[in-house]
Amino acid sequence: MEVFIIGGGASGLVSGIIAARNGANVTILEKNSKCGRKLLLTGAGRSNFWNSKMDIDCYYSSNKEIFKEIFNSKKDFVLDFFKSLGLVYKVNNGYYYPFSNQSTSILNVLLNELQVLNVKIKTSEYVLKIEKKDKFYIYTNNNRYTADKVILAMGSKASIKEADSNIYDLVTSLGHTVNKVLPSLVKLKGEGNFYKDIKGVRSEVILSLYVDKEFKKEEYGEVLFTEDGISGICTFNLSGIVSRSLNKKMESEIAINFVPWFKGDNHELKEFIKDLYTKQKHTIEGILEGFLNYKIVNLLLKLTKLDKEKNLDNEKLDKLVRLLRDFRIKIIGTNGLLEAQVATGGVPLEEINPKTMSSLKTKGLYLVGEILDVDGICGGYNLGFAWLTGLIAGESVKND
């Protein structure tokens, strides 16, 4: 059986290994000069490839029930798979990394196994068209290939080099539909002109997302202020919801709590500041700089006009406390797909068989990884989905 895999990324490499182990003749077509380009970039080059908390709530999908079936079927086999390749890994706060701290370790063990299994890898092969007749006919910029079965592992349009690809044209030509593709794990753009004053500042905060005034989700972590909005892992983890909400013309707002360490209410925070001011004779500026970056302090003082106060004004102090606990930013957009780590949207799960990852539109076709309408938060979840779907499809092509 001739199995062709379109895409030499995470899900494509795994499905190629499993299919070859099961006796298929496997060829991987990769449009770049090397396989695994995006894999090498994950986890800031360290490749956080799995998480001890692999929970369905860490993902978005338009069909959670079908996703749950995929997710639970091979979840317990992923680490065994990597052990079979000889990968040594370590766990840090639930994040799984190769022991070497280099993403090249993961790519190398995958490529070594493919070589042992005699899998053919053809790089710089840009797929232009796929036709299904008695067999699959694959047309590239260099050749025409014939396959019994095809696994589409082309990723999404997230990231610079993927943005000009014809991923979704190929999949729709084979009978599938595509849910609107939007950026996820991406920076958010906010309304206002104060960002230049705090650009580059990092702060440990709680971010709360509101959509049309309704609370949606909370994230704790480090926020990074950019020239026109916010970034950082906690921002990224909210960005998929924001993208989908803005696409529906819904209003998105982020509330920043700059004092996540303070467990009391607003009245108690006010009394905490007043006590330091009156009894300890601290300045308002000095009090705030005890827990905030001076650039954020200057912004808050500018907004409350407390910087020149000799006697605390109750109304101004109330405003300061509100800003410390509930600093609101209206989100007016996101950075584009070119700067997104992943995309939300893609082929709906209703169009595949979750037991095999086979297409319900074209017999002999399989879809894996980012091309599907599933995206996860930061922490190894998107790679995790790539491994899972690659394992399922690789096992299925021989007997399906």
C-alpha positions as CSV (number, residue, x, y, z in Angstrom):
1,M,0.0,0.0,0.0
2,E,1.4,3.4,-1.0
3,V,0.6,6.0,1.6
4,F,1.5,9.7,1.0
5,I,1.6,12.2,3.8
6,I,1.3,15.8,2.8
7,G,3.3,17.8,5.4
8,G,6.4,16.9,7.4
9,G,5.4,18.6,10.7
10,A,4.6,17.0,14.0
11,S,1.4,15.1,13.1
12,G,2.8,14.1,9.6
13,L,6.0,12.6,11.0
14,V,4.2,10.6,13.7
15,S,1.6,9.2,11.3
16,G,4.4,8.3,8.9
17,I,6.2,6.3,11.6
18,I,3.1,4.4,12.7
19,A,2.0,3.7,9.2
20,A,5.4,2.4,8.2
21,R,5.6,0.2,11.4
22,N,2.3,-1.3,10.2
23,G,3.8,-2.3,6.8
24,A,2.8,0.6,4.5
25,N,5.1,2.1,2.0
26,V,5.2,5.7,3.2
27,T,6.3,8.9,1.4
28,I,6.2,12.3,3.1
29,L,6.0,15.4,0.9
30,E,7.2,18.6,2.6
31,K,7.1,22.0,0.9
32,N,10.0,23.4,3.0
33,S,13.6,22.5,2.5
34,K,13.5,20.6,5.8
35,C,10.9,18.8,8.0
36,G,9.8,20.0,11.3
37,R,10.3,23.8,10.9
38,K,7.5,24.8,13.3
39,L,8.3,21.9,15.7
40,L,11.8,23.5,16.2
41,L,10.2,26.8,17.2
42,T,7.9,25.4,19.9
43,G,8.6,26.2,23.6
44,A,11.1,28.9,22.6
45,G,13.2,26.2,21.0
46,R,12.9,23.8,23.9
47,S,9.8,22.0,22.6
48,N,7.3,21.7,25.4
49,F,5.7,18.6,23.8
50,W,3.2,17.4,26.4
51,N,1.6,18.3,29.7
52,S,0.8,16.3,32.8
53,K,-2.7,18.0,32.8
54,M,-4.0,16.9,29.4
55,D,-7.5,18.1,30.0
56,I,-10.3,18.6,27.4
57,D,-11.0,22.0,29.0
58,C,-7.6,23.2,27.7
59,Y,-8.9,23.0,24.1
60,Y,-11.4,24.7,22.0
61,S,-13.4,22.8,19.3
62,S,-16.6,23.4,17.5
63,N,-17.6,19.9,18.5
64,K,-16.4,18.9,22.0
65,E,-18.1,15.5,21.9
66,I,-16.2,14.3,18.8
67,F,-13.0,15.9,20.1
68,K,-13.4,14.0,23.4
69,E,-13.6,10.7,21.5
70,I,-10.3,11.5,19.6
71,F,-8.6,12.9,22.7
72,N,-9.3,9.9,25.0
73,S,-8.5,7.2,22.4
74,K,-4.7,7.5,22.4
75,K,-3.8,9.9,25.2
76,D,-2.2,7.2,27.3
77,F,0.0,6.0,24.4
78,V,1.9,9.3,23.5
79,L,4.6,9.0,26.1
80,D,5.1,5.3,25.4
81,F,5.5,6.2,21.7
82,F,8.3,8.7,22.5
83,K,10.0,6.2,24.8
84,S,10.0,3.7,21.9
85,L,12.0,6.3,19.9
86,G,14.6,6.7,22.7
87,L,13.6,10.2,23.7
88,V,14.6,11.1,27.3
89,Y,12.4,13.8,28.8
90,K,11.9,15.7,32.0
91,V,8.9,17.4,33.6
92,N,9.0,20.9,35.0
93,N,5.8,22.2,36.6
94,G,3.8,19.7,34.6
95,Y,5.5,20.7,31.3
96,Y,7.3,17.9,29.4
97,Y,10.6,18.9,27.7
98,P,13.3,16.8,26.1
99,F,16.1,16.3,28.6
100,S,18.5,18.2,26.3
101,N,16.3,21.3,26.5
102,Q,16.4,21.4,22.7
103,S,13.6,20.8,20.3
104,T,16.1,19.2,17.9
105,S,16.1,16.2,20.1
106,I,12.4,15.5,19.3
107,L,12.8,16.1,15.6
108,N,15.9,14.0,15.4
109,V,14.4,10.9,17.1
110,L,11.4,11.2,14.7
111,L,13.6,11.5,11.7
112,N,15.9,8.7,12.8
113,E,13.0,6.3,13.2
114,L,11.7,7.3,9.7
115,Q,15.1,6.5,8.2
116,V,15.2,3.1,10.0
117,L,11.7,2.4,8.6
118,N,12.8,3.4,5.0
119,V,10.2,6.2,4.8
120,K,10.9,8.4,1.8
121,I,11.0,12.1,2.6
122,K,10.8,14.5,-0.3
123,T,11.4,18.1,0.6
124,S,10.7,21.3,-1.5
125,E,7.6,19.6,-2.8
126,Y,4.7,22.1,-2.9
127,V,1.5,20.3,-3.5
128,L,-0.6,22.1,-6.1
129,K,-3.5,19.7,-6.6
130,I,-4.9,16.4,-5.4
131,E,-7.3,14.3,-7.5
132,K,-9.2,11.3,-6.4
133,K,-10.1,8.8,-9.1
134,D,-9.3,5.0,-8.8
135,K,-6.3,6.2,-6.7
136,F,-5.1,9.6,-5.5
137,Y,-3.1,11.7,-8.0
138,I,-0.9,14.3,-6.3
139,Y,0.6,17.1,-8.4
140,T,3.5,19.1,-7.0
141,N,5.8,21.8,-8.4
142,N,8.2,19.0,-9.3
143,N,6.3,15.8,-9.9
144,R,3.1,13.8,-10.1
145,Y,2.6,11.0,-7.6
146,T,0.1,8.1,-7.2
147,A,-1.1,7.0,-3.8
148,D,-3.6,4.5,-2.4
149,K,-4.2,6.6,0.7
150,V,-3.3,10.2,1.6
151,I,-2.9,11.8,5.0
152,L,-3.3,15.6,5.1
153,A,-0.9,17.0,7.8
154,M,-0.3,20.4,6.4
155,G,-0.9,22.4,9.5
156,S,-2.7,25.7,9.4
157,K,-2.1,29.2,8.1
158,A,-0.6,30.3,11.4
159,S,3.0,31.6,11.2
160,I,4.8,33.5,8.5
161,K,5.8,30.8,6.1
162,E,2.5,29.0,6.2
163,A,0.4,32.1,5.5
164,D,0.6,31.9,1.7
165,S,-0.2,28.2,1.4
166,N,-3.1,26.6,-0.3
167,I,-4.0,24.3,2.6
168,Y,-7.7,25.0,2.6
169,D,-8.0,25.0,-1.1
170,L,-6.7,21.5,-1.2
171,V,-9.0,20.2,1.5
172,T,-12.1,21.9,0.0
173,S,-11.3,20.4,-3.4
174,L,-11.6,17.0,-1.8
175,G,-15.1,17.7,-0.5
176,H,-14.5,19.3,2.9
177,T,-15.7,22.5,4.4
178,V,-13.6,24.9,6.5
179,N,-14.8,26.8,9.6
180,K,-13.6,30.4,9.6
181,V,-9.8,30.4,10.3
182,L,-8.7,33.0,12.8
183,P,-5.5,33.8,14.9
184,S,-5.0,32.1,18.2
185,L,-2.1,32.2,20.7
186,V,-1.5,35.8,19.5
187,K,-1.1,39.3,20.8
188,L,-4.2,41.4,21.5
189,K,-4.6,45.0,20.4
190,G,-6.3,47.4,22.8
191,E,-8.1,50.7,22.6
192,G,-6.2,53.7,24.0
193,N,-3.0,55.7,23.5
194,F,-1.2,55.0,26.8
195,Y,0.7,51.8,25.6
196,K,3.7,53.8,24.5
197,D,4.3,54.7,28.2
198,I,4.5,51.1,29.3
199,K,5.7,49.3,26.2
200,G,8.0,46.4,27.2
201,V,6.9,46.2,30.8
202,R,6.1,42.8,32.2
203,S,3.9,42.3,35.2
204,E,2.4,39.4,37.1
205,V,-1.3,39.8,37.0
206,I,-4.7,38.2,36.7
207,L,-6.4,38.7,33.4
208,S,-10.2,38.4,33.2
209,L,-12.0,38.3,29.8
210,Y,-15.5,39.7,29.3
211,V,-17.5,39.3,26.1
212,D,-20.5,41.5,25.7
213,K,-20.1,42.3,29.5
214,E,-20.3,38.6,30.4
215,F,-17.3,37.0,32.2
216,K,-15.7,34.2,30.1
217,K,-12.4,33.2,31.5
218,E,-9.6,34.1,33.8
219,E,-5.8,33.6,33.4
220,Y,-3.0,34.1,35.9
221,G,0.5,34.9,34.7
222,E,2.8,37.4,33.2
223,V,1.4,40.1,30.9
224,L,3.7,41.9,28.5
225,F,2.6,45.4,27.3
226,T,3.3,46.1,23.6
227,E,3.1,49.2,21.5
228,D,-0.6,48.7,21.0
229,G,-1.9,46.1,23.4
230,I,-0.9,43.1,25.5
231,S,1.0,39.8,25.0
232,G,2.4,37.0,27.1
233,I,1.2,33.4,27.8
234,C,-1.9,34.4,29.8
235,T,-2.9,36.8,27.0
236,F,-2.4,34.1,24.4
237,N,-4.6,31.7,26.3
238,L,-7.5,34.1,26.0
239,S,-6.8,35.2,22.4
240,G,-8.7,32.4,20.7
241,I,-11.9,33.3,22.5
242,V,-11.3,37.0,21.6
243,S,-10.7,36.2,17.9
244,R,-13.9,34.2,17.6
245,S,-15.9,36.9,19.6
246,L,-14.6,39.8,17.5
247,N,-15.4,37.8,14.3
248,K,-19.0,37.7,15.6
249,K,-19.0,41.5,16.2
250,M,-19.1,41.0,20.0
251,E,-17.4,43.3,22.4
252,S,-14.3,42.0,24.2
253,E,-12.8,43.6,27.2
254,I,-9.8,42.5,29.4
255,A,-9.7,43.4,33.1
256,I,-6.2,43.5,34.6
257,N,-5.7,42.8,38.3
258,F,-2.3,44.3,39.1
259,V,-2.4,43.0,42.8
260,P,-3.1,39.2,42.5
261,W,-1.2,38.8,45.8
262,F,-3.8,40.9,47.7
263,K,-6.6,38.6,48.9
264,G,-8.8,41.2,50.5
265,D,-11.5,43.4,49.0
266,N,-11.2,46.9,47.6
267,H,-11.9,48.5,51.0
268,E,-9.1,46.5,52.6
269,L,-6.7,47.4,49.8
270,K,-7.6,51.1,50.3
271,E,-6.9,50.8,54.0
272,F,-3.6,49.1,53.3
273,I,-2.5,52.0,51.1
274,K,-3.8,54.6,53.6
275,D,-2.0,53.0,56.5
276,L,1.3,53.1,54.6
277,Y,0.7,56.7,53.6
278,T,-0.4,58.1,57.0
279,K,1.4,55.9,59.5
280,Q,4.6,55.1,57.7
281,K,4.7,58.4,55.9
282,H,5.3,56.7,52.5
283,T,4.5,58.6,49.3
284,I,1.8,57.2,47.0
285,E,4.5,56.7,44.4
286,G,6.7,54.9,46.9
287,I,3.8,52.6,48.0
288,L,3.0,51.6,44.5
289,E,6.6,51.0,43.5
290,G,6.8,48.5,46.3
291,F,4.9,46.0,44.0
292,L,4.6,47.6,40.6
293,N,7.0,48.6,37.8
294,Y,7.6,52.3,37.9
295,K,6.2,52.9,34.4
296,I,2.9,51.4,35.5
297,V,3.0,53.5,38.6
298,N,3.5,56.6,36.6
299,L,0.6,55.7,34.3
300,L,-1.7,55.1,37.3
301,L,-0.7,58.3,39.0
302,K,-1.3,60.1,35.7
303,L,-4.8,58.6,35.4
304,T,-5.8,59.3,39.1
305,K,-3.9,62.7,39.4
306,L,-2.6,61.5,42.8
307,D,1.1,62.2,42.2
308,K,1.1,65.7,43.6
309,E,-1.3,65.0,46.5
310,K,-0.3,66.0,50.0
311,N,-3.5,64.8,51.5
312,L,-5.2,61.8,50.2
313,D,-8.4,62.5,48.3
314,N,-10.9,59.7,48.9
315,E,-12.4,59.8,45.5
316,K,-9.0,59.7,43.8
317,L,-7.9,56.9,46.1
318,D,-11.1,54.9,45.3
319,K,-10.2,55.3,41.6
320,L,-6.7,54.1,42.2
321,V,-7.9,51.0,43.9
322,R,-10.3,50.3,41.1
323,L,-7.5,50.6,38.6
324,L,-5.2,48.3,40.6
325,R,-7.9,45.6,40.8
326,D,-9.9,46.2,37.6
327,F,-7.9,48.0,34.9
328,R,-10.1,47.7,31.8
329,I,-8.8,47.5,28.2
330,K,-11.3,47.3,25.3
331,I,-9.9,44.8,22.8
332,I,-10.2,46.1,19.2
333,G,-8.3,43.4,17.4
334,T,-5.6,40.8,17.4
335,N,-2.4,40.4,15.5
336,G,-2.8,38.5,12.3
337,L,-2.3,34.8,11.3
338,L,1.3,35.7,10.3
339,E,2.1,36.2,14.0
340,A,-0.2,33.6,15.6
341,Q,1.3,30.4,17.0
342,V,-1.8,28.4,16.0
343,A,-5.1,29.0,14.3
344,T,-8.6,28.5,15.6
345,G,-11.0,27.1,13.0
346,G,-10.4,24.6,10.2
347,V,-12.1,21.4,9.0
348,P,-15.0,20.6,11.3
349,L,-14.7,17.3,13.2
350,E,-18.2,16.3,12.0
351,E,-16.5,15.5,8.7
352,I,-14.1,12.9,10.0
353,N,-14.3,9.5,11.7
354,P,-12.9,10.1,15.2
355,K,-11.8,6.5,15.5
356,T,-9.6,6.6,12.4
357,M,-9.2,10.3,11.4
358,S,-10.5,9.2,8.0
359,S,-12.5,11.6,5.9
360,L,-16.2,11.1,5.6
361,K,-16.1,13.0,2.3
362,T,-13.4,11.2,0.4
363,K,-12.5,7.6,0.9
364,G,-8.9,6.9,1.6
365,L,-8.2,10.4,2.9
366,Y,-7.1,11.2,6.5
367,L,-6.8,14.5,8.3
368,V,-4.6,15.2,11.2
369,G,-3.2,18.0,13.4
370,E,-3.8,21.8,12.9
371,I,-5.9,21.5,9.8
372,L,-8.8,20.4,12.0
373,D,-11.0,22.7,14.0
374,V,-9.2,22.2,17.3
375,D,-6.8,24.5,19.1
376,G,-5.3,24.4,22.6
377,I,-3.8,26.8,25.1
378,C,-0.1,27.2,25.7
379,G,1.7,24.3,27.4
380,G,2.2,21.5,24.9
381,Y,-1.5,21.0,24.1
382,N,-1.4,21.8,20.4
383,L,1.6,19.5,19.9
384,G,-0.3,16.9,22.0
385,F,-3.2,17.0,19.6
386,A,-0.8,16.6,16.7
387,W,0.7,13.5,18.2
388,L,-2.7,12.0,19.1
389,T,-4.2,12.4,15.6
390,G,-1.0,11.2,14.0
391,L,-1.0,8.0,16.0
392,I,-4.6,7.3,15.2
393,A,-4.3,8.0,11.4
394,G,-1.0,6.0,11.2
395,E,-2.6,3.0,12.8
396,S,-5.7,3.2,10.6
397,V,-4.4,3.5,7.1
398,K,-3.4,-0.2,6.8
399,N,-6.8,-1.7,7.8
400,D,-9.4,1.1,7.4
